[in-house]
Amino acid sequence: MTTFVIILHVLACLCLIFIVLLQTGKGSEMGAIFGSASSSVFGPTGPTTILTKITIGAAIVFMLTSFYLTYSFSRPLSNTIVPKSKTPAQSQQQQQNQPIQQQQNQPTK
């Protein structure tokens, strides 16, 4: 499941980059450079294009996959193929306790 979400996340990233580069910026006319296009900067934006809708969809997918991946990687892994190793202090303590346990298990005469 996580592999699928990572692939979806990378695809959403690439789509966002590509779609944003395809769009023209606001005030991209020559008059906007010199400040005479104030009506296009502050005026109505007009109908939303298909690129704007795709950008919004890709941004939503990107945010949702980001939240999921952050949540899934912040939890400790419960299933692993590597057994839980003992710390050196625990193994030394067990070695010291073994002779005591062996002596206790021996029958007395």
Gaussian input, Z-matrix of N, CA and C with variables (Angstrom, degrees):
# hf/3-21g

backbone

0 1
 N
 C     1     B1
 C     2     B2     1     A1
 N     3     B3     2     A2     1     D1
 C     4     B4     3     A3     2     D2
 C     5     B5     4     A4     3     D3
 N     6     B6     5     A5     4     D4
 C     7     B7     6     A6     5     D5
 C     8     B8     7     A7     6     D6
 N     9     B9     8     A8     7     D7
 C    10    B10     9     A9     8     D8
 C    11    B11    10    A10     9     D9
 N    12    B12    11    A11    10    D10
 C    13    B13    12    A12    11    D11
 C    14    B14    13    A13    12    D12
 N    15    B15    14    A14    13    D13
 C    16    B16    15    A15    14    D14
 C    17    B17    16    A16    15    D15
 N    18    B18    17    A17    16    D16
 C    19    B19    18    A18    17    D17
 C    20    B20    19    A19    18    D18
 N    21    B21    20    A20    19    D19
 C    22    B22    21    A21    20    D20
 C    23    B23    22    A22    21    D21
 N    24    B24    23    A23    22    D22
 C    25    B25    24    A24    23    D23
 C    26    B26    25    A25    24    D24
 N    27    B27    26    A26    25    D25
 C    28    B28    27    A27    26    D26
 C    29    B29    28    A28    27    D27
 N    30    B30    29    A29    28    D28
 C    31    B31    30    A30    29    D29
 C    32    B32    31    A31    30    D30
 N    33    B33    32    A32    31    D31
 C    34    B34    33    A33    32    D32
 C    35    B35    34    A34    33    D33
 N    36    B36    35    A35    34    D34
 C    37    B37    36    A36    35    D35
 C    38    B38    37    A37    36    D36
 N    39    B39    38    A38    37    D37
 C    40    B40    39    A39    38    D38
 C    41    B41    40    A40    39    D39
 N    42    B42    41    A41    40    D40
 C    43    B43    42    A42    41    D41
 C    44    B44    43    A43    42    D42
 N    45    B45    44    A44    43    D43
 C    46    B46    45    A45    44    D44
 C    47    B47    46    A46    45    D45
 N    48    B48    47    A47    46    D46
 C    49    B49    48    A48    47    D47
 C    50    B50    49    A49    48    D48
 N    51    B51    50    A50    49    D49
 C    52    B52    51    A51    50    D50
 C    53    B53    52    A52    51    D51
 N    54    B54    53    A53    52    D52
 C    55    B55    54    A54    53    D53
 C    56    B56    55    A55    54    D54
 N    57    B57    56    A56    55    D55
 C    58    B58    57    A57    56    D56
 C    59    B59    58    A58    57    D57
 N    60    B60    59    A59    58    D58
 C    61    B61    60    A60    59    D59
 C    62    B62    61    A61    60    D60
 N    63    B63    62    A62    61    D61
 C    64    B64    63    A63    62    D62
 C    65    B65    64    A64    63    D63
 N    66    B66    65    A65    64    D64
 C    67    B67    66    A66    65    D65
 C    68    B68    67    A67    66    D66
 N    69    B69    68    A68    67    D67
 C    70    B70    69    A69    68    D68
 C    71    B71    70    A70    69    D69
 N    72    B72    71    A71    70    D70
 C    73    B73    72    A72    71    D71
 C    74    B74    73    A73    72    D72
 N    75    B75    74    A74    73    D73
 C    76    B76    75    A75    74    D74
 C    77    B77    76    A76    75    D75
 N    78    B78    77    A77    76    D76
 C    79    B79    78    A78    77    D77
 C    80    B80    79    A79    78    D78
 N    81    B81    80    A80    79    D79
 C    82    B82    81    A81    80    D80
 C    83    B83    82    A82    81    D81
 N    84    B84    83    A83    82    D82
 C    85    B85    84    A84    83    D83
 C    86    B86    85    A85    84    D84
 N    87    B87    86    A86    85    D85
 C    88    B88    87    A87    86    D86
 C    89    B89    88    A88    87    D87
 N    90    B90    89    A89    88    D88
 C    91    B91    90    A90    89    D89
 C    92    B92    91    A91    90    D90
 N    93    B93    92    A92    91    D91
 C    94    B94    93    A93    92    D92
 C    95    B95    94    A94    93    D93
 N    96    B96    95    A95    94    D94
 C    97    B97    96    A96    95    D95
 C    98    B98    97    A97    96    D96
 N    99    B99    98    A98    97    D97
 C   100   B100    99    A99    98    D98
 C   101   B101   100   A100    99    D99
 N   102   B102   101   A101   100   D100
 C   103   B103   102   A102   101   D101
 C   104   B104   103   A103   102   D102
 N   105   B105   104   A104   103   D103
 C   106   B106   105   A105   104   D104
 C   107   B107   106   A106   105   D105
 N   108   B108   107   A107   106   D106
 C   109   B109   108   A108   107   D107
 C   110   B110   109   A109   108   D108
 N   111   B111   110   A110   109   D109
 C   112   B112   111   A111   110   D110
 C   113   B113   112   A112   111   D111
 N   114   B114   113   A113   112   D112
 C   115   B115   114   A114   113   D113
 C   116   B116   115   A115   114   D114
 N   117   B117   116   A116   115   D115
 C   118   B118   117   A117   116   D116
 C   119   B119   118   A118   117   D117
 N   120   B120   119   A119   118   D118
 C   121   B121   120   A120   119   D119
 C   122   B122   121   A121   120   D120
 N   123   B123   122   A122   121   D121
 C   124   B124   123   A123   122   D122
 C   125   B125   124   A124   123   D123
 N   126   B126   125   A125   124   D124
 C   127   B127   126   A126   125   D125
 C   128   B128   127   A127   126   D126
 N   129   B129   128   A128   127   D127
 C   130   B130   129   A129   128   D128
 C   131   B131   130   A130   129   D129
 N   132   B132   131   A131   130   D130
 C   133   B133   132   A132   131   D131
 C   134   B134   133   A133   132   D132
 N   135   B135   134   A134   133   D133
 C   136   B136   135   A135   134   D134
 C   137   B137   136   A136   135   D135
 N   138   B138   137   A137   136   D136
 C   139   B139   138   A138   137   D137
 C   140   B140   139   A139   138   D138
 N   141   B141   140   A140   139   D139
 C   142   B142   141   A141   140   D140
 C   143   B143   142   A142   141   D141
 N   144   B144   143   A143   142   D142
 C   145   B145   144   A144   143   D143
 C   146   B146   145   A145   144   D144
 N   147   B147   146   A146   145   D145
 C   148   B148   147   A147   146   D146
 C   149   B149   148   A148   147   D147
 N   150   B150   149   A149   148   D148
 C   151   B151   150   A150   149   D149
 C   152   B152   151   A151   150   D150
 N   153   B153   152   A152   151   D151
 C   154   B154   153   A153   152   D152
 C   155   B155   154   A154   153   D153
 N   156   B156   155   A155   154   D154
 C   157   B157   156   A156   155   D155
 C   158   B158   157   A157   156   D156
 N   159   B159   158   A158   157   D157
 C   160   B160   159   A159   158   D158
 C   161   B161   160   A160   159   D159
 N   162   B162   161   A161   160   D160
 C   163   B163   162   A162   161   D161
 C   164   B164   163   A163   162   D162
 N   165   B165   164   A164   163   D163
 C   166   B166   165   A165   164   D164
 C   167   B167   166   A166   165   D165
 N   168   B168   167   A167   166   D166
 C   169   B169   168   A168   167   D167
 C   170   B170   169   A169   168   D168
 N   171   B171   170   A170   169   D169
 C   172   B172   171   A171   170   D170
 C   173   B173   172   A172   171   D171
 N   174   B174   173   A173   172   D172
 C   175   B175   174   A174   173   D173
 C   176   B176   175   A175   174   D174
 N   177   B177   176   A176   175   D175
 C   178   B178   177   A177   176   D176
 C   179   B179   178   A178   177   D177
 N   180   B180   179   A179   178   D178
 C   181   B181   180   A180   179   D179
 C   182   B182   181   A181   180   D180
 N   183   B183   182   A182   181   D181
 C   184   B184   183   A183   182   D182
 C   185   B185   184   A184   183   D183
 N   186   B186   185   A185   184   D184
 C   187   B187   186   A186   185   D185
 C   188   B188   187   A187   186   D186
 N   189   B189   188   A188   187   D187
 C   190   B190   189   A189   188   D188
 C   191   B191   190   A190   189   D189
 N   192   B192   191   A191   190   D190
 C   193   B193   192   A192   191   D191
 C   194   B194   193   A193   192   D192
 N   195   B195   194   A194   193   D193
 C   196   B196   195   A195   194   D194
 C   197   B197   196   A196   195   D195
 N   198   B198   197   A197   196   D196
 C   199   B199   198   A198   197   D197
 C   200   B200   199   A199   198   D198
 N   201   B201   200   A200   199   D199
 C   202   B202   201   A201   200   D200
 C   203   B203   202   A202   201   D201
 N   204   B204   203   A203   202   D202
 C   205   B205   204   A204   203   D203
 C   206   B206   205   A205   204   D204
 N   207   B207   206   A206   205   D205
 C   208   B208   207   A207   206   D206
 C   209   B209   208   A208   207   D207
 N   210   B210   209   A209   208   D208
 C   211   B211   210   A210   209   D209
 C   212   B212   211   A211   210   D210
 N   213   B213   212   A212   211   D211
 C   214   B214   213   A213   212   D212
 C   215   B215   214   A214   213   D213
 N   216   B216   215   A215   214   D214
 C   217   B217   216   A216   215   D215
 C   218   B218   217   A217   216   D216
 N   219   B219   218   A218   217   D217
 C   220   B220   219   A219   218   D218
 C   221   B221   220   A220   219   D219
 N   222   B222   221   A221   220   D220
 C   223   B223   222   A222   221   D221
 C   224   B224   223   A223   222   D222
 N   225   B225   224   A224   223   D223
 C   226   B226   225   A225   224   D224
 C   227   B227   226   A226   225   D225
 N   228   B228   227   A227   226   D226
 C   229   B229   228   A228   227   D227
 C   230   B230   229   A229   228   D228
 N   231   B231   230   A230   229   D229
 C   232   B232   231   A231   230   D230
 C   233   B233   232   A232   231   D231
 N   234   B234   233   A233   232   D232
 C   235   B235   234   A234   233   D233
 C   236   B236   235   A235   234   D234
 N   237   B237   236   A236   235   D235
 C   238   B238   237   A237   236   D236
 C   239   B239   238   A238   237   D237
 N   240   B240   239   A239   238   D238
 C   241   B241   240   A240   239   D239
 C   242   B242   241   A241   240   D240
 N   243   B243   242   A242   241   D241
 C   244   B244   243   A243   242   D242
 C   245   B245   244   A244   243   D243
 N   246   B246   245   A245   244   D244
 C   247   B247   246   A246   245   D245
 C   248   B248   247   A247   246   D246
 N   249   B249   248   A248   247   D247
 C   250   B250   249   A249   248   D248
 C   251   B251   250   A250   249   D249
 N   252   B252   251   A251   250   D250
 C   253   B253   252   A252   251   D251
 C   254   B254   253   A253   252   D252
 N   255   B255   254   A254   253   D253
 C   256   B256   255   A255   254   D254
 C   257   B257   256   A256   255   D255
 N   258   B258   257   A257   256   D256
 C   259   B259   258   A258   257   D257
 C   260   B260   259   A259   258   D258
 N   261   B261   260   A260   259   D259
 C   262   B262   261   A261   260   D260
 C   263   B263   262   A262   261   D261
 N   264   B264   263   A263   262   D262
 C   265   B265   264   A264   263   D263
 C   266   B266   265   A265   264   D264
 N   267   B267   266   A266   265   D265
 C   268   B268   267   A267   266   D266
 C   269   B269   268   A268   267   D267
 N   270   B270   269   A269   268   D268
 C   271   B271   270   A270   269   D269
 C   272   B272   271   A271   270   D270
 N   273   B273   272   A272   271   D271
 C   274   B274   273   A273   272   D272
 C   275   B275   274   A274   273   D273
 N   276   B276   275   A275   274   D274
 C   277   B277   276   A276   275   D275
 C   278   B278   277   A277   276   D276
 N   279   B279   278   A278   277   D277
 C   280   B280   279   A279   278   D278
 C   281   B281   280   A280   279   D279
 N   282   B282   281   A281   280   D280
 C   283   B283   282   A282   281   D281
 C   284   B284   283   A283   282   D282
 N   285   B285   284   A284   283   D283
 C   286   B286   285   A285   284   D284
 C   287   B287   286   A286   285   D285
 N   288   B288   287   A287   286   D286
 C   289   B289   288   A288   287   D287
 C   290   B290   289   A289   288   D288
 N   291   B291   290   A290   289   D289
 C   292   B292   291   A291   290   D290
 C   293   B293   292   A292   291   D291
 N   294   B294   293   A293   292   D292
 C   295   B295   294   A294   293   D293
 C   296   B296   295   A295   294   D294
 N   297   B297   296   A296   295   D295
 C   298   B298   297   A297   296   D296
 C   299   B299   298   A298   297   D297
 N   300   B300   299   A299   298   D298
 C   301   B301   300   A300   299   D299
 C   302   B302   301   A301   300   D300
 N   303   B303   302   A302   301   D301
 C   304   B304   303   A303   302   D302
 C   305   B305   304   A304   303   D303
 N   306   B306   305   A305   304   D304
 C   307   B307   306   A306   305   D305
 C   308   B308   307   A307   306   D306
 N   309   B309   308   A308   307   D307
 C   310   B310   309   A309   308   D308
 C   311   B311   310   A310   309   D309
 N   312   B312   311   A311   310   D310
 C   313   B313   312   A312   311   D311
 C   314   B314   313   A313   312   D312
 N   315   B315   314   A314   313   D313
 C   316   B316   315   A315   314   D314
 C   317   B317   316   A316   315   D315
 N   318   B318   317   A317   316   D316
 C   319   B319   318   A318   317   D317
 C   320   B320   319   A319   318   D318
 N   321   B321   320   A320   319   D319
 C   322   B322   321   A321   320   D320
 C   323   B323   322   A322   321   D321
 N   324   B324   323   A323   322   D322
 C   325   B325   324   A324   323   D323
 C   326   B326   325   A325   324   D324

   B1=1.4568
   B2=1.5228
   B3=1.3411
   B4=1.4608
   B5=1.5234
   B6=1.3145
   B7=1.4692
   B8=1.5203
   B9=1.3192
   B10=1.4640
   B11=1.5233
   B12=1.3213
   B13=1.4705
   B14=1.5276
   B15=1.3321
   B16=1.4672
   B17=1.5249
   B18=1.3288
   B19=1.4735
   B20=1.5199
   B21=1.3242
   B22=1.4635
   B23=1.5295
   B24=1.3169
   B25=1.4704
   B26=1.5292
   B27=1.3265
   B28=1.4711
   B29=1.5270
   B30=1.3248
   B31=1.4690
   B32=1.5261
   B33=1.3338
   B34=1.4584
   B35=1.5295
   B36=1.3276
   B37=1.4740
   B38=1.5210
   B39=1.3302
   B40=1.4591
   B41=1.5283
   B42=1.3351
   B43=1.4695
   B44=1.5213
   B45=1.3187
   B46=1.4636
   B47=1.5240
   B48=1.3149
   B49=1.4680
   B50=1.5178
   B51=1.3142
   B52=1.4590
   B53=1.5244
   B54=1.3178
   B55=1.4618
   B56=1.5239
   B57=1.3320
   B58=1.4589
   B59=1.5307
   B60=1.3208
   B61=1.4663
   B62=1.5235
   B63=1.3223
   B64=1.4632
   B65=1.5282
   B66=1.3172
   B67=1.4613
   B68=1.5223
   B69=1.3290
   B70=1.4647
   B71=1.5199
   B72=1.3039
   B73=1.4507
   B74=1.5104
   B75=1.3310
   B76=1.4616
   B77=1.5224
   B78=1.2850
   B79=1.4601
   B80=1.5148
   B81=1.3168
   B82=1.4588
   B83=1.5229
   B84=1.3444
   B85=1.4581
   B86=1.5197
   B87=1.2910
   B88=1.4686
   B89=1.5213
   B90=1.3135
   B91=1.4594
   B92=1.5194
   B93=1.3163
   B94=1.4620
   B95=1.5207
   B96=1.3129
   B97=1.4661
   B98=1.5287
   B99=1.3266
   B100=1.4595
   B101=1.5252
   B102=1.3183
   B103=1.4532
   B104=1.5091
   B105=1.3059
   B106=1.4592
   B107=1.5256
   B108=1.2768
   B109=1.4646
   B110=1.5205
   B111=1.3148
   B112=1.4590
   B113=1.5208
   B114=1.3387
   B115=1.4549
   B116=1.5250
   B117=1.3424
   B118=1.4714
   B119=1.5267
   B120=1.3343
   B121=1.4557
   B122=1.5264
   B123=1.3401
   B124=1.4596
   B125=1.5200
   B126=1.2995
   B127=1.4585
   B128=1.5140
   B129=1.3361
   B130=1.4635
   B131=1.5277
   B132=1.2929
   B133=1.4643
   B134=1.5231
   B135=1.2954
   B136=1.4566
   B137=1.5173
   B138=1.3154
   B139=1.4762
   B140=1.5284
   B141=1.3215
   B142=1.4559
   B143=1.5225
   B144=1.2955
   B145=1.4637
   B146=1.5270
   B147=1.3128
   B148=1.4626
   B149=1.5257
   B150=1.3319
   B151=1.4609
   B152=1.5263
   B153=1.3168
   B154=1.4628
   B155=1.5227
   B156=1.3233
   B157=1.4557
   B158=1.5335
   B159=1.3290
   B160=1.4618
   B161=1.5295
   B162=1.3312
   B163=1.4624
   B164=1.5186
   B165=1.3188
   B166=1.4714
   B167=1.5305
   B168=1.3299
   B169=1.4641
   B170=1.5195
   B171=1.3386
   B172=1.4660
   B173=1.5274
   B174=1.3290
   B175=1.4629
   B176=1.5282
   B177=1.3156
   B178=1.4745
   B179=1.5260
   B180=1.3376
   B181=1.4667
   B182=1.5228
   B183=1.3363
   B184=1.4584
   B185=1.5296
   B186=1.3332
   B187=1.4638
   B188=1.5289
   B189=1.3330
   B190=1.4651
   B191=1.5256
   B192=1.3361
   B193=1.4645
   B194=1.5209
   B195=1.3263
   B196=1.4713
   B197=1.5179
   B198=1.3275
   B199=1.4663
   B200=1.5316
   B201=1.3328
   B202=1.4677
   B203=1.5299
   B204=1.3323
   B205=1.4626
   B206=1.5195
   B207=1.3210
   B208=1.4641
   B209=1.5135
   B210=1.3134
   B211=1.4651
   B212=1.5218
   B213=1.3290
   B214=1.4595
   B215=1.5250
   B216=1.3206
   B217=1.4578
   B218=1.5212
   B219=1.3193
   B220=1.4644
   B221=1.5279
   B222=1.3181
   B223=1.4663
   B224=1.5207
   B225=1.3282
   B226=1.4671
   B227=1.5237
   B228=1.3109
   B229=1.4556
   B230=1.5213
   B231=1.3148
   B232=1.4637
   B233=1.5213
   B234=1.3120
   B235=1.4547
   B236=1.5253
   B237=1.2994
   B238=1.4509
   B239=1.5222
   B240=1.3105
   B241=1.4551
   B242=1.5220
   B243=1.3189
   B244=1.4572
   B245=1.5223
   B246=1.3360
   B247=1.4679
   B248=1.5201
   B249=1.3002
   B250=1.4555
   B251=1.5244
   B252=1.3145
   B253=1.4599
   B254=1.5207
   B255=1.3057
   B256=1.4550
   B257=1.5190
   B258=1.2872
   B259=1.4511
   B260=1.5192
   B261=1.3127
   B262=1.4649
   B263=1.5279
   B264=1.3132
   B265=1.4660
   B266=1.5232
   B267=1.3342
   B268=1.4598
   B269=1.5204
   B270=1.3370
   B271=1.4616
   B272=1.5241
   B273=1.3326
   B274=1.4603
   B275=1.5238
   B276=1.3166
   B277=1.4669
   B278=1.5296
   B279=1.3246
   B280=1.4603
   B281=1.5222
   B282=1.3462
   B283=1.4591
   B284=1.5245
   B285=1.3115
   B286=1.4603
   B287=1.5244
   B288=1.3154
   B289=1.4612
   B290=1.5273
   B291=1.3120
   B292=1.4598
   B293=1.5270
   B294=1.3437
   B295=1.4708
   B296=1.5283
   B297=1.3094
   B298=1.4584
   B299=1.5234
   B300=1.3107
   B301=1.4511
   B302=1.5223
   B303=1.3292
   B304=1.4561
   B305=1.5237
   B306=1.3310
   B307=1.4550
   B308=1.5248
   B309=1.3021
   B310=1.4606
   B311=1.5285
   B312=1.3237
   B313=1.4625
   B314=1.5234
   B315=1.3299
   B316=1.4584
   B317=1.5221
   B318=1.3194
   B319=1.4733
   B320=1.5315
   B321=1.2907
   B322=1.4637
   B323=1.5218
   B324=1.3404
   B325=1.4686
   B326=1.4702
   A1=110.62
   A2=115.56
   A3=118.96
   A4=110.84
   A5=117.43
   A6=120.57
   A7=110.36
   A8=116.60
   A9=120.44
   A10=111.08
   A11=117.51
   A12=121.21
   A13=110.27
   A14=117.39
   A15=119.47
   A16=110.80
   A17=116.54
   A18=119.99
   A19=110.30
   A20=117.39
   A21=121.51
   A22=110.96
   A23=116.83
   A24=122.03
   A25=110.93
   A26=116.81
   A27=120.54
   A28=110.38
   A29=117.06
   A30=119.94
   A31=111.67
   A32=117.11
   A33=120.15
   A34=110.41
   A35=117.15
   A36=120.84
   A37=110.99
   A38=115.81
   A39=119.47
   A40=111.40
   A41=117.06
   A42=120.33
   A43=110.89
   A44=116.70
   A45=119.56
   A46=111.41
   A47=116.71
   A48=119.91
   A49=110.14
   A50=116.90
   A51=121.48
   A52=111.90
   A53=117.81
   A54=121.33
   A55=111.17
   A56=117.35
   A57=119.70
   A58=110.45
   A59=116.89
   A60=119.16
   A61=112.33
   A62=118.17
   A63=121.13
   A64=112.90
   A65=117.56
   A66=120.96
   A67=110.91
   A68=113.99
   A69=118.99
   A70=108.58
   A71=116.22
   A72=120.36
   A73=111.77
   A74=116.48
   A75=120.32
   A76=108.71
   A77=116.35
   A78=120.62
   A79=112.04
   A80=116.78
   A81=119.21
   A82=112.90
   A83=116.82
   A84=119.39
   A85=109.84
   A86=116.26
   A87=121.39
   A88=111.14
   A89=118.19
   A90=121.34
   A91=113.00
   A92=117.65
   A93=120.90
   A94=111.76
   A95=116.23
   A96=119.40
   A97=110.23
   A98=116.61
   A99=120.84
   A100=113.12
   A101=118.05
   A102=121.10
   A103=115.50
   A104=119.04
   A105=119.68
   A106=112.84
   A107=118.58
   A108=121.30
   A109=110.53
   A110=117.28
   A111=120.10
   A112=111.82
   A113=117.99
   A114=118.79
   A115=111.50
   A116=117.84
   A117=118.81
   A118=111.32
   A119=117.24
   A120=119.65
   A121=110.51
   A122=117.33
   A123=121.02
   A124=113.46
   A125=117.83
   A126=121.37
   A127=111.83
   A128=115.91
   A129=119.87
   A130=110.68
   A131=115.41
   A132=119.98
   A133=112.65
   A134=118.46
   A135=121.13
   A136=111.00
   A137=116.07
   A138=119.08
   A139=110.76
   A140=115.27
   A141=119.32
   A142=109.16
   A143=115.40
   A144=120.04
   A145=109.62
   A146=114.75
   A147=119.84
   A148=110.34
   A149=117.25
   A150=119.89
   A151=111.55
   A152=116.76
   A153=120.23
   A154=110.44
   A155=116.77
   A156=120.09
   A157=111.62
   A158=117.06
   A159=120.53
   A160=110.45
   A161=116.66
   A162=120.69
   A163=110.57
   A164=117.42
   A165=121.11
   A166=110.18
   A167=116.85
   A168=120.53
   A169=112.41
   A170=116.64
   A171=119.97
   A172=111.13
   A173=116.96
   A174=120.47
   A175=111.19
   A176=116.65
   A177=120.47
   A178=110.28
   A179=117.30
   A180=121.27
   A181=109.94
   A182=117.31
   A183=121.74
   A184=111.02
   A185=117.26
   A186=120.07
   A187=111.74
   A188=117.12
   A189=119.76
   A190=111.96
   A191=116.56
   A192=118.64
   A193=111.24
   A194=117.46
   A195=120.31
   A196=110.52
   A197=116.94
   A198=120.47
   A199=111.23
   A200=116.51
   A201=120.09
   A202=111.17
   A203=116.59
   A204=119.29
   A205=111.62
   A206=117.04
   A207=120.10
   A208=110.30
   A209=117.01
   A210=121.23
   A211=111.20
   A212=117.06
   A213=119.60
   A214=112.50
   A215=118.74
   A216=120.27
   A217=112.88
   A218=118.46
   A219=120.11
   A220=111.18
   A221=117.56
   A222=121.13
   A223=109.46
   A224=117.62
   A225=118.74
   A226=110.18
   A227=115.92
   A228=120.47
   A229=109.40
   A230=116.36
   A231=120.38
   A232=111.73
   A233=117.62
   A234=119.88
   A235=108.90
   A236=114.96
   A237=120.57
   A238=109.26
   A239=116.75
   A240=120.19
   A241=111.63
   A242=117.25
   A243=121.18
   A244=108.21
   A245=117.43
   A246=118.50
   A247=110.71
   A248=114.20
   A249=120.05
   A250=108.85
   A251=116.46
   A252=120.20
   A253=110.13
   A254=113.84
   A255=119.63
   A256=108.82
   A257=115.90
   A258=120.22
   A259=109.15
   A260=118.48
   A261=120.03
   A262=113.08
   A263=117.90
   A264=120.44
   A265=110.92
   A266=117.51
   A267=120.97
   A268=110.75
   A269=117.89
   A270=119.90
   A271=110.97
   A272=119.02
   A273=121.14
   A274=110.38
   A275=116.63
   A276=120.62
   A277=110.29
   A278=117.35
   A279=120.47
   A280=110.83
   A281=117.47
   A282=120.05
   A283=110.82
   A284=117.09
   A285=120.36
   A286=110.97
   A287=117.88
   A288=121.75
   A289=112.86
   A290=119.05
   A291=121.24
   A292=112.57
   A293=120.61
   A294=117.85
   A295=112.62
   A296=117.75
   A297=120.95
   A298=109.47
   A299=117.24
   A300=120.98
   A301=110.78
   A302=118.60
   A303=121.49
   A304=110.50
   A305=116.05
   A306=119.52
   A307=110.60
   A308=117.05
   A309=120.53
   A310=111.13
   A311=117.34
   A312=121.03
   A313=113.21
   A314=118.97
   A315=121.18
   A316=110.60
   A317=116.81
   A318=119.11
   A319=110.39
   A320=114.77
   A321=120.38
   A322=110.76
   A323=118.26
   A324=122.40
   A325=112.09
   D1=-43.97
   D2=-178.46
   D3=-66.02
   D4=-35.82
   D5=178.37
   D6=-62.55
   D7=-42.12
   D8=177.80
   D9=-62.15
   D10=-42.02
   D11=-179.25
   D12=-67.82
   D13=-36.75
   D14=177.27
   D15=-64.43
   D16=-42.95
   D17=177.83
   D18=-63.21
   D19=-43.13
   D20=177.86
   D21=-62.68
   D22=-38.33
   D23=179.37
   D24=-64.74
   D25=-44.28
   D26=179.25
   D27=-65.56
   D28=-40.78
   D29=177.27
   D30=-63.79
   D31=-39.39
   D32=177.60
   D33=-64.89
   D34=-38.92
   D35=177.24
   D36=-61.41
   D37=-48.28
   D38=-178.88
   D39=-64.75
   D40=-39.50
   D41=177.64
   D42=-63.39
   D43=-43.27
   D44=179.10
   D45=-60.64
   D46=-44.75
   D47=179.89
   D48=-61.99
   D49=-47.67
   D50=-177.38
   D51=-65.33
   D52=-44.20
   D53=-177.08
   D54=-68.82
   D55=-40.31
   D56=179.85
   D57=-66.03
   D58=-36.90
   D59=177.58
   D60=-69.30
   D61=-26.44
   D62=178.33
   D63=-74.90
   D64=-28.47
   D65=-175.00
   D66=-75.79
   D67=147.35
   D68=174.64
   D69=-87.78
   D70=145.80
   D71=-179.31
   D72=-77.73
   D73=161.28
   D74=175.99
   D75=-72.25
   D76=139.74
   D77=179.20
   D78=68.15
   D79=37.08
   D80=-178.04
   D81=-86.64
   D82=5.62
   D83=177.08
   D84=-75.12
   D85=166.87
   D86=-178.29
   D87=-66.00
   D88=-32.81
   D89=-178.71
   D90=-70.07
   D91=-23.04
   D92=-179.30
   D93=-69.75
   D94=-24.42
   D95=179.05
   D96=-65.94
   D97=-37.70
   D98=-176.73
   D99=-95.20
   D100=1.93
   D101=174.90
   D102=86.57
   D103=12.69
   D104=-178.94
   D105=-94.62
   D106=1.44
   D107=-177.71
   D108=-104.91
   D109=45.95
   D110=-176.62
   D111=-67.15
   D112=-27.85
   D113=179.72
   D114=-69.33
   D115=-33.71
   D116=179.12
   D117=-77.58
   D118=-26.58
   D119=179.89
   D120=-77.51
   D121=-43.39
   D122=-176.07
   D123=-100.93
   D124=-3.27
   D125=-177.99
   D126=-82.11
   D127=-175.51
   D128=179.84
   D129=-64.93
   D130=146.47
   D131=-176.67
   D132=-82.99
   D133=-16.35
   D134=179.78
   D135=85.88
   D136=-174.39
   D137=-177.94
   D138=-69.01
   D139=149.32
   D140=177.80
   D141=-75.30
   D142=136.36
   D143=-179.11
   D144=-86.70
   D145=171.55
   D146=179.02
   D147=-66.34
   D148=-33.09
   D149=178.20
   D150=-65.18
   D151=-35.85
   D152=178.00
   D153=-66.40
   D154=-41.53
   D155=178.83
   D156=-66.06
   D157=-40.20
   D158=177.79
   D159=-66.17
   D160=-38.02
   D161=178.14
   D162=-63.06
   D163=-42.89
   D164=178.95
   D165=-63.56
   D166=-43.42
   D167=178.51
   D168=-63.37
   D169=-43.51
   D170=179.29
   D171=-66.91
   D172=-35.39
   D173=177.97
   D174=-66.74
   D175=-39.29
   D176=178.01
   D177=-65.32
   D178=-44.73
   D179=177.88
   D180=-61.45
   D181=-42.62
   D182=179.26
   D183=-60.85
   D184=-45.14
   D185=-179.17
   D186=-66.67
   D187=-42.81
   D188=-179.42
   D189=-65.25
   D190=-42.40
   D191=178.11
   D192=-68.12
   D193=-32.92
   D194=176.33
   D195=-63.43
   D196=-45.15
   D197=178.66
   D198=-62.73
   D199=-43.39
   D200=-179.10
   D201=-64.74
   D202=-44.87
   D203=-179.01
   D204=-66.37
   D205=-37.26
   D206=176.69
   D207=-63.56
   D208=-43.50
   D209=179.60
   D210=-66.09
   D211=-45.08
   D212=-174.99
   D213=-70.58
   D214=-32.63
   D215=179.82
   D216=-87.65
   D217=-9.75
   D218=178.55
   D219=-85.06
   D220=-20.23
   D221=177.84
   D222=-81.30
   D223=146.87
   D224=175.75
   D225=-71.46
   D226=147.86
   D227=179.94
   D228=-73.50
   D229=129.31
   D230=-178.39
   D231=-94.43
   D232=-33.19
   D233=-179.54
   D234=-110.47
   D235=120.65
   D236=-179.52
   D237=-141.23
   D238=154.53
   D239=179.45
   D240=-87.86
   D241=-14.99
   D242=179.30
   D243=-90.83
   D244=124.73
   D245=179.74
   D246=-68.25
   D247=154.64
   D248=-179.36
   D249=-68.77
   D250=121.08
   D251=-177.28
   D252=-86.89
   D253=152.66
   D254=179.86
   D255=-89.29
   D256=148.37
   D257=176.45
   D258=-75.14
   D259=156.62
   D260=-179.91
   D261=-57.72
   D262=-34.55
   D263=179.29
   D264=-65.36
   D265=-38.62
   D266=179.40
   D267=-68.26
   D268=-40.59
   D269=-178.80
   D270=-69.44
   D271=-35.88
   D272=176.59
   D273=-66.09
   D274=-40.43
   D275=179.61
   D276=-63.90
   D277=-39.32
   D278=178.92
   D279=-67.34
   D280=-37.99
   D281=178.95
   D282=-66.13
   D283=-35.55
   D284=178.60
   D285=-71.06
   D286=-33.62
   D287=-178.96
   D288=-78.01
   D289=-22.18
   D290=-177.84
   D291=-62.17
   D292=-47.48
   D293=179.13
   D294=-62.13
   D295=-33.79
   D296=179.22
   D297=-66.18
   D298=-42.53
   D299=179.88
   D300=-67.97
   D301=-36.60
   D302=179.48
   D303=-67.69
   D304=-37.34
   D305=179.09
   D306=-67.97
   D307=-36.58
   D308=-179.51
   D309=-70.11
   D310=-31.17
   D311=-177.42
   D312=-81.73
   D313=-11.73
   D314=179.69
   D315=-75.21
   D316=136.73
   D317=178.84
   D318=-72.10
   D319=144.15
   D320=178.65
   D321=-89.20
   D322=148.04
   D323=-179.05
   D324=-102.63

